[in-house]
Amino acid sequence: MPRLKVCGINDVEFARAADAAGVEYLGFIFEVSSPRCVTEQQAAAIAGELSQRVRKVGVFVRQPVEEIVETMRLAELDVVQLHRVATEEEVAALWEAGFETWTLDGGADGDAVVIDSPRGGGSGTRSDWSRVAAAHGRGVRAVLAGGLGADNLAEAAATGADVLDVNSSLETAPGVKSIERLNELFARTRT
């Protein structure tokens, strides 16, 4: 089974529940246009409540690399997710700063590529799952996002993706995560 990432973390109670349930990656969105946006102070406060096992991912859309590095250090996060078409220079600078880096599929490859819906993160729209094989063909890990939830997670896992990224299917409203929906996701995947 691929590793699981829950994105759009902005609530410490939900984050603790996800950590306790065994989620491997928790994503913090630093894009002001998103209803899931957090400040670096909010991310740091939530990340400080989590176990060392969980990898904390900072998701960035427009920020320059220097600002990303500063935010990552202040919030004490582990993985940069550039949710944009990244350049080789940006990836190299983030590696030099010591961060594992995921990039949106279609730009320069990082440590992994994120395969998401053309409508973007949190839209609940399914991505092109066939791109997982193409990423693996380039020797890069694949993070599959876009429209994933309890009803299709097993099917998504069958693509061979390394990480499955779940977001809006765990919400009762944009930016409002539900522990009950998280528990349902785990109950469905265990059966």
C-alpha positions as CSV (number, residue, x, y, z in Angstrom):
1,M,0.0,0.0,0.0
2,P,1.3,3.5,-0.8
3,R,2.0,6.0,1.9
4,L,-0.9,8.4,2.7
5,K,-0.8,12.2,2.8
6,V,-3.6,14.3,4.0
7,C,-3.3,17.9,2.7
8,G,-4.9,21.1,3.9
9,I,-4.1,20.7,7.6
10,N,-5.2,23.7,9.6
11,D,-6.6,22.2,12.8
12,V,-4.5,20.7,15.6
13,E,-7.2,18.2,16.7
14,F,-7.6,16.7,13.2
15,A,-3.8,16.7,12.8
16,R,-3.4,14.7,16.0
17,A,-6.1,12.2,14.9
18,A,-4.4,11.8,11.5
19,D,-1.1,11.2,13.3
20,A,-2.6,8.6,15.6
21,A,-4.3,6.9,12.7
22,G,-1.0,6.4,10.9
23,V,-1.0,9.0,8.2
24,E,2.6,9.4,7.0
25,Y,2.5,12.9,5.5
26,L,0.5,16.0,6.6
27,G,0.4,18.9,4.2
28,F,0.2,22.6,5.2
29,I,-0.9,25.0,2.4
30,F,0.7,28.4,2.2
31,E,-1.3,29.8,-0.6
32,V,-3.5,32.7,0.4
33,S,-6.2,32.0,-2.1
34,S,-6.9,28.6,-0.6
35,P,-9.5,28.1,2.1
36,R,-7.0,25.8,3.7
37,C,-4.2,28.4,4.0
38,V,-2.2,28.6,7.2
39,T,0.5,31.0,8.4
40,E,3.9,29.7,9.3
41,Q,3.0,30.3,13.0
42,Q,-0.1,28.2,12.7
43,A,1.8,25.5,10.9
44,A,4.6,25.5,13.5
45,A,2.1,25.3,16.4
46,I,0.3,22.3,14.8
47,A,3.5,20.6,13.6
48,G,4.9,20.9,17.2
49,E,2.0,18.7,18.4
50,L,2.8,15.8,16.1
51,S,5.0,12.8,16.4
52,Q,8.4,12.6,14.8
53,R,7.1,9.8,12.6
54,V,4.9,12.1,10.5
55,R,6.6,14.0,7.7
56,K,5.3,17.6,7.5
57,V,4.9,19.0,3.9
58,G,4.8,22.7,3.1
59,V,2.7,23.4,-0.1
60,F,3.7,26.5,-2.0
61,V,2.2,27.9,-5.2
62,R,3.7,31.4,-5.9
63,Q,6.3,32.1,-3.3
64,P,10.0,32.6,-4.3
65,V,12.5,30.0,-3.1
66,E,14.0,32.3,-0.5
67,E,10.6,32.8,1.1
68,I,9.8,29.1,0.9
69,V,13.1,28.2,2.7
70,E,12.4,30.7,5.5
71,T,8.9,29.5,6.0
72,M,10.0,25.8,6.0
73,R,12.6,26.6,8.7
74,L,10.3,28.7,10.9
75,A,7.5,26.1,10.7
76,E,10.0,23.2,11.1
77,L,8.6,21.3,8.1
78,D,10.3,18.5,6.3
79,V,9.2,18.4,2.6
80,V,8.6,21.2,0.1
81,Q,5.8,20.7,-2.4
82,L,6.0,23.1,-5.2
83,H,2.5,23.1,-6.6
84,R,3.5,24.8,-9.8
85,V,5.7,24.0,-12.8
86,A,9.1,24.2,-11.2
87,T,12.4,25.0,-12.8
88,E,15.6,23.0,-12.3
89,E,17.1,26.0,-10.6
90,E,14.3,26.1,-8.0
91,V,14.6,22.4,-7.3
92,A,18.4,22.6,-7.0
93,A,18.1,25.6,-4.6
94,L,15.7,23.7,-2.4
95,W,17.9,20.6,-2.3
96,E,20.9,22.8,-1.4
97,A,18.8,24.2,1.5
98,G,18.4,20.6,2.6
99,F,14.7,19.9,1.7
100,E,13.2,16.9,0.1
101,T,11.3,18.5,-2.8
102,W,8.1,17.4,-4.7
103,T,7.2,19.2,-7.9
104,L,4.0,19.4,-9.9
105,D,4.2,16.9,-12.8
106,G,5.1,18.7,-16.0
107,G,8.0,20.8,-14.8
108,A,11.4,19.9,-13.5
109,D,11.4,16.6,-11.5
110,G,12.1,16.8,-7.8
111,D,12.4,13.8,-5.4
112,A,8.8,13.1,-6.4
113,V,6.2,14.5,-8.8
114,V,2.7,15.4,-7.8
115,I,0.1,14.2,-10.3
116,D,-3.0,16.4,-9.7
117,S,-6.1,17.4,-11.5
118,P,-5.8,20.3,-14.0
119,R,-8.3,22.2,-11.7
120,G,-5.7,22.1,-8.9
121,G,-5.4,21.1,-5.3
122,G,-8.5,20.6,-3.2
123,S,-10.9,20.7,-6.2
124,G,-12.0,17.1,-5.7
125,T,-11.5,16.5,-9.5
126,R,-9.8,13.3,-10.5
127,S,-6.3,13.5,-12.1
128,D,-4.9,11.4,-15.0
129,W,-3.8,8.3,-13.1
130,S,-1.9,6.9,-16.2
131,R,0.8,9.5,-15.5
132,V,2.0,7.5,-12.5
133,A,3.6,5.0,-14.8
134,A,5.2,7.8,-16.8
135,A,6.8,9.2,-13.7
136,H,8.1,5.8,-12.7
137,G,9.5,5.4,-16.2
138,R,11.6,8.6,-15.6
139,G,12.8,7.0,-12.3
140,V,10.9,9.4,-10.1
141,R,8.4,8.7,-7.2
142,A,4.7,9.6,-7.9
143,V,2.4,11.4,-5.5
144,L,-1.2,10.9,-6.8
145,A,-3.7,13.6,-5.9
146,G,-7.1,14.8,-7.2
147,G,-10.4,13.4,-6.2
148,L,-9.1,10.6,-3.9
149,G,-11.3,9.4,-1.1
150,A,-12.7,6.3,0.7
151,D,-14.6,5.1,-2.4
152,N,-11.5,4.9,-4.7
153,L,-8.4,4.8,-2.6
154,A,-7.8,1.1,-3.2
155,E,-8.2,1.6,-6.9
156,A,-5.8,4.5,-6.8
157,A,-3.3,2.4,-4.8
158,A,-3.4,-0.1,-7.7
159,T,-1.7,2.5,-10.0
160,G,1.5,1.9,-8.1
161,A,1.7,5.5,-6.8
162,D,4.2,5.9,-4.0
163,V,2.0,8.4,-2.1
164,L,-1.8,9.0,-2.2
165,D,-2.8,12.6,-1.4
166,V,-6.3,13.0,0.1
167,N,-7.8,16.4,0.8
168,S,-11.3,17.6,0.0
169,S,-13.0,14.2,0.5
170,L,-12.2,14.5,4.2
171,E,-14.0,17.8,4.6
172,T,-17.5,18.9,5.5
173,A,-16.8,22.3,3.9
174,P,-13.7,23.7,2.2
175,G,-11.0,23.9,4.8
176,V,-13.0,22.0,7.5
177,K,-11.6,18.5,8.0
178,S,-13.7,15.8,9.6
179,I,-12.2,13.2,12.0
180,E,-15.3,11.0,11.2
181,R,-14.5,11.1,7.5
182,L,-10.8,10.3,8.3
183,N,-12.0,7.3,10.4
184,E,-14.2,6.1,7.5
185,L,-11.3,6.4,5.1
186,F,-9.2,4.1,7.3
187,A,-12.1,1.7,8.0
188,R,-12.8,1.3,4.2
189,T,-9.1,0.8,3.3
190,R,-8.6,-1.8,6.0
191,T,-11.4,-3.9,4.6
